[in-house]
Amino acid sequence: MIAAASSGTTGPTRLTRTMRPDAVPFLEAAAGRPAPHTPVWFMRQAGRSLPEYRAMRGEGSILDAIKRPDIAAEITLQPVRRYGVDAAVLFSDIVVPAHAVGFGIDIAPGTGPVCAEPLRTVADLDRLPELDAAGHTPYVLETVALLARELPVTVPLLAFAGAPFTVGSYLIEGRPSRTYEHTKQMMHRQPELWDSVMRRLGQHAVESISGQLDHGAKAFQLFDSWAGALSRADYDRFVLPYSTAVFEGVAARHPHAPGIHFGIGCDHLLESMVAAGPSVLGLDWRTPIAAARHRMGSDLIVQGNLDPALVLAGTEVASAGTRAVLADNGAHPGHIFNLGHGVQPNTDPDVLAAIVDLVHTMTASTP
Ligand code: CP3
């Protein structure tokens, strides 16, 4: 039986059934089931906004820090301790598989992923062999295994990978881009090469995510951060089949692991992103949660979607924004609270801590 449980005078009420006492908030919400409270985590919760991250990370390439399981595990745990978030996200990066197979990609501080020799021809594909997670990225699996031992059961570890389009855009452009001109040219002028690149990067994503799930991660996010640069027609033709293959490939190996599909500026693509087969749709701040459910069904499970810029404006503004996101969700059980994109480097950690407390307080259900 469904009964309404009040969460106090300030919070929205939520519908709740009898909950298992050992319910893990993130996993309940990801399945659309009532949770003890709405789970919260933040994309880029580990990173430059934390003084303890800057102290731990030191100088040098982030890719070197990722290769040290003790350091990578500690950085992953820092925001869990500081904020009391409901999920940990592995400290790694979407370019790690391409780097690990030897493509020749690095992350330049303040710029992002860069390749000296971008992927432009069939011959360049030779530099992008298939990924063997255990052989190429043993350090990632070791970090995951360390975290699976250290994290409380109520805080699942999230695996992730970049979607074929977003990783491909870095390999093909050779650096972050606003126009994606080489990427779009390859789609349209060399469709066979494009197909090969997308299949290969899809194999990387499936293998990388499955390796993380094998070693103790409980759910995953596929980041297609820059897919919003495409028209719906180009997304459907040149991206959707390959992202669908990623969700299918992971499901074949881990049928119970929920997957989140996320991109920025993707309002015009959301129906297609859902068609790719995720359990949860990640929203940026441009799309109201209620509007997404109106378009795609009232049972849509969503993640999001506070504008990260509001977090920079201080606790009062961020709290008002948080209340507005919760009101937009309307006490639907299928909601994972997050920002609409990653934490900005100059964010005040105390504001993020206040958001976590506010979400937990406002959505706490009385069993
Ligand atoms: O979310 C987390 O806390 C987990 C770790 C994580 C990182 N990158 C660590 C990182 C995750 C999930 C990512 C994903 C990622 N990496 C994406 C998708 C998410 C998004 O933001 O859209 C993308 C596009 C990348 C590529 C990338 N890596 C960029 C654009 C940058 C920023 C470059 C810069 O210096 O401004 C990176 C570097 C990076 N990856 C940092 C972190 C913490 C910051 C640099 C550092 O600490 O040296």
Boltz pocket constraint, residues with backbone or C-beta under 6 A from the ligand:
constraints:
  - pocket:
      binder: B
      contacts: [[A, 42], [A, 43], [A, 44], [A, 45], [A, 46], [A, 47], [A, 48], [A, 57], [A, 60], [A, 61], [A, 62], [A, 89], [A, 90], [A, 91], [A, 92], [A, 93], [A, 94], [A, 95], [A, 107], [A, 108], [A, 109], [A, 110], [A, 111], [A, 112], [A, 113], [A, 160], [A, 223], [A, 225], [A, 342]]
      max_distance: 6.0
